[in-house]
Amino acid sequence: MKDMTAHLEKLRVQMAECEMIRDLATDPVKREMFDNLAAHFKMLAEELEKAMVKVASNESGAQPSGAFADTFLGRRTFEPFPKLDEE
């Protein structure tokens, strides 16, 4: 969870830097580009916050249910190659 918190902080710093550059830019193309970057970093930070809430709720003892009970990050947890019985 500490790594997720550190990454969230990094995203927020990058978003703030892009907003600052956007506000200081005189070229409209550069202003739009940094506005888009800031919006992208904001979206990534929001998604990471949602993931952190989900991880925190799972760590608190809540058991996963439904179709995703046997998955990790939306992926099946079975081995890709089944073990063959030795004859």
C-alpha positions as CSV (number, residue, x, y, z in Angstrom):
1,M,0.0,0.0,0.0
2,K,3.0,2.3,0.6
3,D,4.1,2.0,-3.0
4,M,0.6,2.9,-4.2
5,T,0.5,5.9,-1.9
6,A,3.9,7.0,-3.2
7,H,2.8,6.6,-6.8
8,L,-0.4,8.5,-6.1
9,E,1.7,11.4,-4.7
10,K,4.0,11.3,-7.8
11,L,0.9,11.5,-10.1
12,R,-0.4,14.5,-8.2
13,V,2.9,16.3,-8.4
14,Q,3.1,15.6,-12.2
15,M,-0.4,16.9,-12.6
16,A,0.4,20.1,-10.7
17,E,3.5,20.6,-12.8
18,C,1.6,20.2,-16.0
19,E,-1.0,22.7,-14.8
20,M,1.7,25.2,-13.9
21,I,3.4,24.8,-17.3
22,R,0.0,25.1,-19.0
23,D,-0.8,28.3,-17.2
24,L,2.6,29.8,-18.1
25,A,2.6,28.7,-21.7
26,T,2.1,31.4,-24.3
27,D,1.8,29.0,-27.3
28,P,-1.8,27.7,-27.7
29,V,-0.6,24.2,-28.9
30,K,1.7,23.8,-25.9
31,R,-1.1,25.1,-23.5
32,E,-3.5,22.5,-24.9
33,M,-0.9,19.7,-24.7
34,F,-0.1,20.3,-21.1
35,D,-3.8,20.7,-20.3
36,N,-4.4,17.2,-21.8
37,L,-1.4,15.8,-19.8
38,A,-2.8,17.3,-16.6
39,A,-6.2,15.8,-17.3
40,H,-4.6,12.4,-18.0
41,F,-2.6,12.5,-14.8
42,K,-5.8,13.4,-12.9
43,M,-7.6,10.5,-14.4
44,L,-4.8,8.1,-13.5
45,A,-4.7,9.5,-9.9
46,E,-8.5,8.9,-9.6
47,E,-8.2,5.4,-10.9
48,L,-5.4,4.7,-8.4
49,E,-7.4,6.1,-5.6
50,K,-10.3,3.7,-6.5
51,A,-7.9,0.8,-6.6
52,M,-6.5,1.8,-3.2
53,V,-10.0,1.8,-1.7
54,K,-10.6,-1.6,-3.2
55,V,-7.4,-3.0,-1.8
56,A,-8.1,-1.5,1.6
57,S,-11.6,-3.1,1.7
58,N,-10.1,-6.5,0.7
59,E,-7.4,-6.2,3.4
60,S,-10.1,-5.5,6.0
61,G,-11.4,-9.0,5.7
62,A,-14.0,-8.6,3.0
63,Q,-14.1,-11.8,0.9
64,P,-14.4,-11.3,-2.9
65,S,-17.6,-12.6,-4.4
66,G,-19.2,-13.2,-7.7
67,A,-17.4,-13.8,-11.0
68,F,-14.1,-12.2,-9.9
69,A,-13.6,-14.5,-6.8
70,D,-11.0,-16.6,-8.6
71,T,-9.2,-13.7,-10.4
72,F,-6.3,-11.4,-9.7
73,L,-6.7,-7.9,-11.4
74,G,-9.4,-9.3,-13.6
75,R,-7.2,-12.2,-14.8
76,R,-7.8,-15.9,-14.1
77,T,-5.4,-17.4,-11.5
78,F,-5.0,-20.8,-13.0
79,E,-1.7,-22.0,-14.4
80,P,-1.4,-21.5,-18.2
81,F,-0.2,-25.0,-18.9
82,P,-2.0,-27.9,-17.0
83,K,0.2,-30.5,-15.5
84,L,0.0,-33.8,-17.3
85,D,-0.3,-37.0,-15.4
86,E,2.8,-39.0,-15.7
87,E,2.1,-42.5,-17.0
